[in-house]
Amino acid sequence: MDIRHLKTLVAIADYGTFGAAGEAVFLSQSAVSQHVRIIEEDLGFKIFDRTVRPPALTARGAMLLESARKIIKEYESITQNLTGDGLSGRLSLGTIRASFKGALPKALAILRRRYSQLHIHVQMAVSPDLVTSVLNGRLDAAIIPVGTTVKKNLCWLPYTNEPLVVLADINAEGNTDKELLENSPYIRFFTRSSSSTARMIDKELLRRNIHLHSRIDIDSLGPVIRMVEHGLGVSVLPEPVGGEPFPPNVRKIPFGNPPIKRQLGIIYQKSSTKTKVISLLHNELFKLSGSPEFTDEEKNL
């Protein structure tokens, strides 16, 4: 049994199945099974219950998993101290789905071109789950919006302020955000990952006494934009910075008085061994997003 086998065990726990774990660590499913058998033979006990589908960790397997995470973290710390660059190996990055509309794909492509020995694995989830995964070591870092509860032992690196806009069909009635929202059906983008942004929007609607015509809740950003594009209503959305623009046949009006922005940033553990590559990713995201200015309060959230 060696460090590769322990990494395979962690991948199975993180990705849920032997097949998904194999894709994450670049192994065939049969090779993943072989790694598990080697661990079990060396230790003399079963780490997975194969009578259920997918196989589940046994009690001893769960204890081993916790130890494996610590061993891998210490191993990576030692190797990075010896090699000195920290720009090889694997970075597990979590993110909310909406970040792919912004600068993230471009930033990842830049890192991939520059550091060929660095393998970045991306997992999408809602913000609270991403925070939990960073805290327990399943993820090295995660991209989340401000407003999500972040523990004190995590670092926060903001990289963009996305303006909130009212998105409307070109024929929608009204010239201001208030007029557009009150004269057309309201299409509300809402998921657990967008709940902090949704609360920000709802608070502003209430403060300005904006009366919505009706409301449709949709949990995916793409369908919201397509519905607006086809004249089915208006919506309030964060405008991606440094990424995909909205379709050319829609109008966008700043939302809020004064206009409101939501902040995105990267979280990671203070004790992380991946701080160098996380910093490089943050720098690229920051540059692609136009190098926004942040207050001292925003930097320390």
Short mmCIF file of the C-alpha atoms (twelve columns), coordinates in Angstrom:
data_MODEL
# 
_entry.id   MODEL 
# 
loop_
_atom_site.group_PDB 
_atom_site.id 
_atom_site.type_symbol 
_atom_site.label_atom_id 
_atom_site.label_alt_id 
_atom_site.label_comp_id 
_atom_site.label_asym_id 
_atom_site.label_seq_id 
_atom_site.Cartn_x 
_atom_site.Cartn_y 
_atom_site.Cartn_z 
_atom_site.pdbx_PDB_model_num 
ATOM 1   C CA . MET A 1   0.000   0.000  0.000   1 
ATOM 2   C CA . ASP A 2   1.343   3.453  -0.913  1 
ATOM 3   C CA . ILE A 3   0.166   7.056  -1.232  1 
ATOM 4   C CA . ARG A 4   -1.470  6.342  -4.639  1 
ATOM 5   C CA . HIS A 5   -3.758  3.790  -3.055  1 
ATOM 6   C CA . LEU A 6   -4.788  6.208  -0.323  1 
ATOM 7   C CA . LYS A 7   -5.525  8.903  -2.916  1 
ATOM 8   C CA . THR A 8   -7.749  6.425  -4.747  1 
ATOM 9   C CA . LEU A 9   -9.633  5.710  -1.512  1 
ATOM 10  C CA . VAL A 10  -10.218 9.429  -0.945  1 
ATOM 11  C CA . ALA A 11  -11.391 9.856  -4.544  1 
ATOM 12  C CA . ILE A 12  -13.972 7.067  -4.124  1 
ATOM 13  C CA . ALA A 13  -15.313 8.770  -0.992  1 
ATOM 14  C CA . ASP A 14  -15.403 12.188 -2.684  1 
ATOM 15  C CA . TYR A 15  -16.899 11.158 -6.027  1 
ATOM 16  C CA . GLY A 16  -19.263 8.434  -4.840  1 
ATOM 17  C CA . THR A 17  -18.450 5.507  -7.128  1 
ATOM 18  C CA . PHE A 18  -15.426 3.530  -8.291  1 
ATOM 19  C CA . GLY A 19  -16.022 4.685  -11.880 1 
ATOM 20  C CA . ALA A 20  -16.215 8.389  -11.032 1 
ATOM 21  C CA . ALA A 21  -13.151 8.067  -8.810  1 
ATOM 22  C CA . GLY A 22  -11.236 6.479  -11.668 1 
ATOM 23  C CA . GLU A 23  -12.011 9.421  -13.943 1 
ATOM 24  C CA . ALA A 24  -10.843 11.833 -11.246 1 
ATOM 25  C CA . VAL A 25  -7.486  10.119 -10.684 1 
ATOM 26  C CA . PHE A 26  -6.992  8.950  -14.293 1 
ATOM 27  C CA . LEU A 27  -7.403  5.221  -13.615 1 
ATOM 28  C CA . SER A 28  -9.666  2.559  -15.053 1 
ATOM 29  C CA . GLN A 29  -12.421 1.220  -12.830 1 
ATOM 30  C CA . SER A 30  -10.591 -2.099 -12.601 1 
ATOM 31  C CA . ALA A 31  -7.432  -0.304 -11.439 1 
ATOM 32  C CA . VAL A 32  -9.462  1.490  -8.758  1 
ATOM 33  C CA . SER A 33  -10.813 -1.870 -7.563  1 
ATOM 34  C CA . GLN A 34  -7.288  -3.257 -7.516  1 
ATOM 35  C CA . HIS A 35  -6.090  -0.372 -5.333  1 
ATOM 36  C CA . VAL A 36  -8.902  -1.087 -2.882  1 
ATOM 37  C CA . ARG A 37  -8.015  -4.789 -2.791  1 
ATOM 38  C CA . ILE A 38  -4.365  -3.971 -2.087  1 
ATOM 39  C CA . ILE A 39  -5.347  -1.770 0.879   1 
ATOM 40  C CA . GLU A 40  -7.697  -4.435 2.242   1 
ATOM 41  C CA . GLU A 41  -5.104  -7.186 1.866   1 
ATOM 42  C CA . ASP A 42  -2.396  -5.104 3.566   1 
ATOM 43  C CA . LEU A 43  -4.631  -4.133 6.481   1 
ATOM 44  C CA . GLY A 44  -6.504  -7.407 6.809   1 
ATOM 45  C CA . PHE A 45  -10.059 -6.019 6.856   1 
ATOM 46  C CA . LYS A 46  -12.739 -4.857 4.421   1 
ATOM 47  C CA . ILE A 47  -12.979 -1.107 3.889   1 
ATOM 48  C CA . PHE A 48  -16.043 -1.274 1.630   1 
ATOM 49  C CA . ASP A 49  -19.342 -3.117 2.021   1 
ATOM 50  C CA . ARG A 50  -19.923 -4.519 -1.469  1 
ATOM 51  C CA . THR A 51  -23.380 -5.910 -0.686  1 
ATOM 52  C CA . VAL A 52  -24.855 -2.435 -1.362  1 
ATOM 53  C CA . ARG A 53  -24.733 -0.306 -4.493  1 
ATOM 54  C CA . PRO A 54  -22.698 1.783  -4.674  1 
ATOM 55  C CA . PRO A 55  -20.275 0.130  -2.204  1 
ATOM 56  C CA . ALA A 56  -20.296 1.922  1.162   1 
ATOM 57  C CA . LEU A 57  -17.442 2.443  3.615   1 
ATOM 58  C CA . THR A 58  -17.402 0.120  6.606   1 
ATOM 59  C CA . ALA A 59  -16.834 1.562  10.075  1 
ATOM 60  C CA . ARG A 60  -13.119 0.736  9.850   1 
ATOM 61  C CA . GLY A 61  -13.065 2.104  6.302   1 
ATOM 62  C CA . ALA A 62  -14.434 5.436  7.519   1 
ATOM 63  C CA . MET A 63  -11.693 5.600  10.161  1 
ATOM 64  C CA . LEU A 64  -9.085  4.819  7.520   1 
ATOM 65  C CA . LEU A 65  -10.479 7.528  5.231   1 
ATOM 66  C CA . GLU A 66  -10.030 10.168 7.927   1 
ATOM 67  C CA . SER A 67  -6.420  9.057  8.468   1 
ATOM 68  C CA . ALA A 68  -5.798  8.903  4.700   1 
ATOM 69  C CA . ARG A 69  -6.792  12.555 4.261   1 
ATOM 70  C CA . LYS A 70  -4.305  13.582 6.962   1 
ATOM 71  C CA . ILE A 71  -1.532  11.423 5.505   1 
ATOM 72  C CA . ILE A 72  -2.072  12.814 1.979   1 
ATOM 73  C CA . LYS A 73  -2.075  16.377 3.257   1 
ATOM 74  C CA . GLU A 74  1.196   15.811 5.141   1 
ATOM 75  C CA . TYR A 75  2.725   14.030 2.138   1 
ATOM 76  C CA . GLU A 76  1.859   16.908 -0.194  1 
ATOM 77  C CA . SER A 77  3.245   19.414 2.276   1 
ATOM 78  C CA . ILE A 78  6.556   17.525 2.427   1 
ATOM 79  C CA . THR A 79  6.877   17.115 -1.346  1 
ATOM 80  C CA . GLN A 80  6.035   20.755 -2.020  1 
ATOM 81  C CA . ASN A 81  8.590   21.916 0.515   1 
ATOM 82  C CA . LEU A 82  11.226  19.759 -1.204  1 
ATOM 83  C CA . THR A 83  10.338  20.636 -4.811  1 
ATOM 84  C CA . GLY A 84  9.704   24.268 -3.957  1 
ATOM 85  C CA . ASP A 85  7.061   25.157 -6.548  1 
ATOM 86  C CA . GLY A 86  3.734   23.606 -5.496  1 
ATOM 87  C CA . LEU A 87  2.592   23.767 -9.121  1 
ATOM 88  C CA . SER A 88  2.141   20.086 -9.815  1 
ATOM 89  C CA . GLY A 89  -0.238  17.444 -8.556  1 
ATOM 90  C CA . ARG A 90  -3.954  17.857 -8.018  1 
ATOM 91  C CA . LEU A 91  -6.111  20.812 -7.029  1 
ATOM 92  C CA . SER A 92  -9.694  19.989 -6.049  1 
ATOM 93  C CA . LEU A 93  -11.801 23.072 -6.735  1 
ATOM 94  C CA . GLY A 94  -15.469 23.487 -5.893  1 
ATOM 95  C CA . THR A 95  -17.676 26.162 -7.375  1 
ATOM 96  C CA . ILE A 96  -21.232 27.348 -7.761  1 
ATOM 97  C CA . ARG A 97  -22.654 26.653 -11.211 1 
ATOM 98  C CA . ALA A 98  -23.090 30.340 -12.108 1 
ATOM 99  C CA . SER A 99  -19.326 30.995 -11.911 1 
ATOM 100 C CA . PHE A 100 -18.914 29.237 -15.272 1 
ATOM 101 C CA . LYS A 101 -20.708 32.195 -16.877 1 
ATOM 102 C CA . GLY A 102 -17.866 34.421 -15.658 1 
ATOM 103 C CA . ALA A 103 -14.068 34.328 -15.803 1 
ATOM 104 C CA . LEU A 104 -13.517 30.855 -14.331 1 
ATOM 105 C CA . PRO A 105 -13.230 28.823 -17.589 1 
ATOM 106 C CA . LYS A 106 -10.675 31.280 -19.003 1 
ATOM 107 C CA . ALA A 107 -8.665  31.288 -15.773 1 
ATOM 108 C CA . LEU A 108 -8.558  27.476 -15.661 1 
ATOM 109 C CA . ALA A 109 -7.452  27.348 -19.300 1 
ATOM 110 C CA . ILE A 110 -4.584  29.761 -18.568 1 
ATOM 111 C CA . LEU A 111 -3.364  27.674 -15.632 1 
ATOM 112 C CA . ARG A 112 -3.584  24.484 -17.679 1 
ATOM 113 C CA . ARG A 113 -1.441  25.967 -20.467 1 
ATOM 114 C CA . ARG A 114 1.186   27.327 -18.076 1 
ATOM 115 C CA . TYR A 115 1.458   24.405 -15.656 1 
ATOM 116 C CA . SER A 116 1.128   21.132 -17.513 1 
ATOM 117 C CA . GLN A 117 1.840   19.045 -14.394 1 
ATOM 118 C CA . LEU A 118 -1.059  20.590 -12.512 1 
ATOM 119 C CA . HIS A 119 -4.376  18.696 -12.651 1 
ATOM 120 C CA . ILE A 120 -7.435  20.699 -11.599 1 
ATOM 121 C CA . HIS A 121 -10.618 18.798 -10.772 1 
ATOM 122 C CA . VAL A 122 -13.795 20.867 -10.591 1 
ATOM 123 C CA . GLN A 123 -16.894 19.942 -8.601  1 
ATOM 124 C CA . MET A 124 -20.125 21.946 -8.696  1 
ATOM 125 C CA . ALA A 125 -22.338 22.253 -5.620  1 
ATOM 126 C CA . VAL A 126 -24.330 24.796 -3.624  1 
ATOM 127 C CA . SER A 127 -22.459 27.256 -1.409  1 
ATOM 128 C CA . PRO A 128 -23.124 25.713 2.045   1 
ATOM 129 C CA . ASP A 129 -21.990 22.293 0.804   1 
ATOM 130 C CA . LEU A 130 -18.860 23.813 -0.729  1 
ATOM 131 C CA . VAL A 131 -17.932 25.424 2.593   1 
ATOM 132 C CA . THR A 132 -18.384 22.083 4.367   1 
ATOM 133 C CA . SER A 133 -16.245 20.283 1.772   1 
ATOM 134 C CA . VAL A 134 -13.397 22.785 2.165   1 
ATOM 135 C CA . LEU A 135 -13.586 22.519 5.958   1 
ATOM 136 C CA . ASN A 136 -13.373 18.713 5.967   1 
ATOM 137 C CA . GLY A 137 -10.654 18.577 3.308   1 
ATOM 138 C CA . ARG A 138 -12.653 17.083 0.438   1 
ATOM 139 C CA . LEU A 139 -11.961 20.264 -1.537  1 
ATOM 140 C CA . ASP A 140 -8.795  22.376 -1.535  1 
ATOM 141 C CA . ALA A 141 -10.698 25.556 -2.390  1 
ATOM 142 C CA . ALA A 142 -14.122 26.759 -3.517  1 
ATOM 143 C CA . ILE A 143 -15.684 29.724 -5.292  1 
ATOM 144 C CA . ILE A 144 -18.719 31.107 -3.484  1 
ATOM 145 C CA . PRO A 145 -20.665 34.389 -3.278  1 
ATOM 146 C CA . VAL A 146 -20.356 36.648 -0.286  1 
ATOM 147 C CA . GLY A 147 -23.167 36.171 2.208   1 
ATOM 148 C CA . THR A 148 -22.469 32.479 2.709   1 
ATOM 149 C CA . THR A 149 -21.467 31.665 6.293   1 
ATOM 150 C CA . VAL A 150 -17.690 31.135 6.389   1 
ATOM 151 C CA . LYS A 151 -15.829 29.785 9.426   1 
ATOM 152 C CA . LYS A 152 -12.892 31.678 10.915  1 
ATOM 153 C CA . ASN A 153 -10.325 29.015 10.013  1 
ATOM 154 C CA . LEU A 154 -10.965 29.661 6.297   1 
ATOM 155 C CA . CYS A 155 -9.306  32.356 4.204   1 
ATOM 156 C CA . TRP A 156 -11.351 34.538 1.843   1 
ATOM 157 C CA . LEU A 157 -9.977  36.032 -1.407  1 
ATOM 158 C CA . PRO A 158 -12.515 38.206 -3.286  1 
ATOM 159 C CA . TYR A 159 -11.910 38.568 -7.007  1 
ATOM 160 C CA . THR A 160 -14.948 40.248 -8.569  1 
ATOM 161 C CA . ASN A 161 -18.010 42.368 -7.898  1 
ATOM 162 C CA . GLU A 162 -20.788 41.368 -10.290 1 
ATOM 163 C CA . PRO A 163 -23.441 44.064 -10.874 1 
ATOM 164 C CA . LEU A 164 -27.049 42.984 -10.448 1 
ATOM 165 C CA . VAL A 165 -29.148 43.906 -13.472 1 
ATOM 166 C CA . VAL A 166 -32.745 43.661 -14.586 1 
ATOM 167 C CA . LEU A 167 -32.737 41.573 -17.742 1 
ATOM 168 C CA . ALA A 168 -35.651 42.209 -20.072 1 
ATOM 169 C CA . ASP A 169 -36.837 41.544 -23.601 1 
ATOM 170 C CA . ILE A 170 -36.259 44.524 -25.916 1 
ATOM 171 C CA . ASN A 171 -40.029 45.056 -26.167 1 
ATOM 172 C CA . ALA A 172 -40.691 44.985 -22.407 1 
ATOM 173 C CA . GLU A 173 -42.553 48.009 -21.093 1 
ATOM 174 C CA . GLY A 174 -40.548 50.403 -18.928 1 
ATOM 175 C CA . ASN A 175 -37.295 52.340 -18.819 1 
ATOM 176 C CA . THR A 176 -36.179 51.879 -15.197 1 
ATOM 177 C CA . ASP A 177 -35.601 48.764 -13.123 1 
ATOM 178 C CA . LYS A 178 -38.762 49.483 -11.115 1 
ATOM 179 C CA . GLU A 179 -40.923 49.988 -14.216 1 
ATOM 180 C CA . LEU A 180 -39.671 46.833 -15.903 1 
ATOM 181 C CA . LEU A 181 -40.242 44.712 -12.799 1 
ATOM 182 C CA . GLU A 182 -43.741 46.051 -12.158 1 
ATOM 183 C CA . ASN A 183 -44.964 45.794 -15.776 1 
ATOM 184 C CA . SER A 184 -43.882 42.246 -16.653 1 
ATOM 185 C CA . PRO A 185 -44.011 38.770 -15.086 1 
ATOM 186 C CA . TYR A 186 -41.046 38.219 -12.763 1 
ATOM 187 C CA . ILE A 187 -38.770 35.224 -13.397 1 
ATOM 188 C CA . ARG A 188 -36.848 34.557 -10.209 1 
ATOM 189 C CA . PHE A 189 -33.543 32.664 -10.360 1 
ATOM 190 C CA . PHE A 190 -33.243 30.764 -7.097  1 
ATOM 191 C CA . THR A 191 -31.220 27.815 -5.854  1 
ATOM 192 C CA . ARG A 192 -29.545 27.116 -2.517  1 
ATOM 193 C CA . SER A 193 -26.307 28.383 -4.069  1 
ATOM 194 C CA . SER A 194 -27.967 31.692 -5.021  1 
ATOM 195 C CA . SER A 195 -29.869 32.177 -1.764  1 
ATOM 196 C CA . SER A 196 -27.584 34.951 -0.453  1 
ATOM 197 C CA . THR A 197 -28.019 36.875 -3.727  1 
ATOM 198 C CA . ALA A 198 -31.768 36.209 -3.687  1 
ATOM 199 C CA . ARG A 199 -32.008 37.640 -0.165  1 
ATOM 200 C CA . MET A 200 -30.154 40.745 -1.335  1 
ATOM 201 C CA . ILE A 201 -32.601 41.186 -4.222  1 
ATOM 202 C CA . ASP A 202 -35.706 40.548 -2.094  1 
ATOM 203 C CA . LYS A 203 -34.504 43.087 0.476   1 
ATOM 204 C CA . GLU A 204 -34.141 45.776 -2.197  1 
ATOM 205 C CA . LEU A 205 -37.551 44.976 -3.713  1 
ATOM 206 C CA . LEU A 206 -39.128 45.383 -0.281  1 
ATOM 207 C CA . ARG A 207 -37.177 48.553 0.566   1 
ATOM 208 C CA . ARG A 208 -38.273 50.273 -2.631  1 
ATOM 209 C CA . ASN A 209 -41.833 48.929 -2.453  1 
ATOM 210 C CA . ILE A 210 -41.600 47.305 -5.885  1 
ATOM 211 C CA . HIS A 211 -44.759 45.305 -6.585  1 
ATOM 212 C CA . LEU A 212 -44.137 42.262 -8.744  1 
ATOM 213 C CA . HIS A 213 -46.694 41.290 -11.370 1 
ATOM 214 C CA . SER A 214 -46.280 37.556 -10.733 1 
ATOM 215 C CA . ARG A 215 -43.400 35.204 -9.983  1 
ATOM 216 C CA . ILE A 216 -41.892 32.076 -11.514 1 
ATOM 217 C CA . ASP A 217 -39.017 30.367 -9.674  1 
ATOM 218 C CA . ILE A 218 -36.387 28.645 -11.845 1 
ATOM 219 C CA . ASP A 219 -33.298 26.885 -10.475 1 
ATOM 220 C CA . SER A 220 -30.994 27.212 -13.497 1 
ATOM 221 C CA . LEU A 221 -29.496 30.399 -14.894 1 
ATOM 222 C CA . GLY A 222 -29.560 29.381 -18.570 1 
ATOM 223 C CA . PRO A 223 -33.336 28.774 -18.755 1 
ATOM 224 C CA . VAL A 224 -33.988 32.080 -16.975 1 
ATOM 225 C CA . ILE A 225 -32.022 33.957 -19.633 1 
ATOM 226 C CA . ARG A 226 -33.746 32.065 -22.461 1 
ATOM 227 C CA . MET A 227 -37.205 32.812 -21.037 1 
ATOM 228 C CA . VAL A 228 -36.365 36.514 -20.825 1 
ATOM 229 C CA . GLU A 229 -34.957 36.415 -24.362 1 
ATOM 230 C CA . HIS A 230 -38.290 35.058 -25.642 1 
ATOM 231 C CA . GLY A 231 -40.361 37.739 -23.921 1 
ATOM 232 C CA . LEU A 232 -41.803 35.578 -21.133 1 
ATOM 233 C CA . GLY A 233 -40.842 37.977 -18.354 1 
ATOM 234 C CA . VAL A 234 -38.038 39.920 -16.678 1 
ATOM 235 C CA . SER A 235 -35.468 38.830 -14.127 1 
ATOM 236 C CA . VAL A 236 -32.812 40.189 -11.771 1 
ATOM 237 C CA . LEU A 237 -29.465 38.466 -12.306 1 
ATOM 238 C CA . PRO A 238 -25.783 38.992 -11.565 1 
ATOM 239 C CA . GLU A 239 -24.025 40.053 -14.761 1 
ATOM 240 C CA . PRO A 240 -20.974 37.822 -15.391 1 
ATOM 241 C CA . VAL A 241 -17.706 39.767 -15.374 1 
ATOM 242 C CA . GLY A 242 -14.933 38.543 -17.642 1 
ATOM 243 C CA . GLY A 243 -17.044 35.786 -19.168 1 
ATOM 244 C CA . GLU A 244 -20.060 35.158 -21.371 1 
ATOM 245 C CA . PRO A 245 -22.140 38.273 -22.191 1 
ATOM 246 C CA . PHE A 246 -25.916 38.239 -22.159 1 
ATOM 247 C CA . PRO A 247 -27.641 37.664 -25.539 1 
ATOM 248 C CA . PRO A 248 -27.599 40.773 -27.780 1 
ATOM 249 C CA . ASN A 249 -31.390 40.889 -28.138 1 
ATOM 250 C CA . VAL A 250 -32.120 41.646 -24.445 1 
ATOM 251 C CA . ARG A 251 -31.934 44.819 -22.398 1 
ATOM 252 C CA . LYS A 252 -30.108 45.149 -19.112 1 
ATOM 253 C CA . ILE A 253 -30.763 47.908 -16.588 1 
ATOM 254 C CA . PRO A 254 -28.792 48.304 -13.324 1 
ATOM 255 C CA . PHE A 255 -30.810 47.020 -10.372 1 
ATOM 256 C CA . GLY A 256 -31.014 48.914 -7.119  1 
ATOM 257 C CA . ASN A 257 -30.820 52.493 -5.946  1 
ATOM 258 C CA . PRO A 258 -27.873 52.827 -5.709  1 
ATOM 259 C CA . PRO A 259 -26.972 49.895 -8.023  1 
ATOM 260 C CA . ILE A 260 -26.231 46.659 -6.159  1 
ATOM 261 C CA . LYS A 261 -23.365 44.237 -6.731  1 
ATOM 262 C CA . ARG A 262 -22.646 40.738 -5.453  1 
ATOM 263 C CA . GLN A 263 -19.150 39.600 -4.647  1 
ATOM 264 C CA . LEU A 264 -17.489 36.306 -5.574  1 
ATOM 265 C CA . GLY A 265 -14.350 34.954 -3.958  1 
ATOM 266 C CA . ILE A 266 -12.269 31.882 -3.182  1 
ATOM 267 C CA . ILE A 267 -12.202 30.166 0.205   1 
ATOM 268 C CA . TYR A 268 -9.539  27.732 1.431   1 
ATOM 269 C CA . GLN A 269 -8.118  26.459 4.707   1 
ATOM 270 C CA . LYS A 270 -5.471  28.586 6.385   1 
ATOM 271 C CA . SER A 271 -3.330  25.468 6.757   1 
ATOM 272 C CA . SER A 272 -3.696  24.485 3.077   1 
ATOM 273 C CA . THR A 273 -0.666  23.105 1.246   1 
ATOM 274 C CA . LYS A 274 -2.089  24.461 -2.040  1 
ATOM 275 C CA . THR A 275 -1.853  28.174 -1.247  1 
ATOM 276 C CA . LYS A 276 0.505   28.934 -4.142  1 
ATOM 277 C CA . VAL A 277 -1.698  27.504 -6.873  1 
ATOM 278 C CA . ILE A 278 -4.826  28.940 -5.227  1 
ATOM 279 C CA . SER A 279 -3.141  32.348 -5.262  1 
ATOM 280 C CA . LEU A 280 -2.277  31.938 -8.952  1 
ATOM 281 C CA . LEU A 281 -5.889  31.023 -9.760  1 
ATOM 282 C CA . HIS A 282 -7.095  34.019 -7.775  1 
ATOM 283 C CA . ASN A 283 -4.705  36.332 -9.636  1 
ATOM 284 C CA . GLU A 284 -6.001  35.169 -13.015 1 
ATOM 285 C CA . LEU A 285 -9.632  35.520 -11.953 1 
ATOM 286 C CA . PHE A 286 -8.861  38.972 -10.573 1 
ATOM 287 C CA . LYS A 287 -7.192  40.145 -13.820 1 
ATOM 288 C CA . LEU A 288 -9.891  38.685 -16.076 1 
ATOM 289 C CA . SER A 289 -12.565 40.381 -13.968 1 
ATOM 290 C CA . GLY A 290 -11.045 43.812 -14.496 1 
ATOM 291 C CA . SER A 291 -9.136  44.092 -11.195 1 
ATOM 292 C CA . PRO A 292 -12.032 45.506 -9.131  1 
ATOM 293 C CA . GLU A 293 -11.379 47.579 -6.050  1 
ATOM 294 C CA . PHE A 294 -12.374 46.099 -2.688  1 
ATOM 295 C CA . THR A 295 -12.803 47.832 0.634   1 
ATOM 296 C CA . ASP A 296 -10.869 46.567 3.656   1 
ATOM 297 C CA . GLU A 297 -14.151 45.199 5.031   1 
ATOM 298 C CA . GLU A 298 -14.794 43.221 1.823   1 
ATOM 299 C CA . LYS A 299 -11.270 41.803 1.826   1 
ATOM 300 C CA . ASN A 300 -11.673 40.477 5.354   1 
ATOM 301 C CA . LEU A 301 -15.123 38.865 5.093   1 
# 
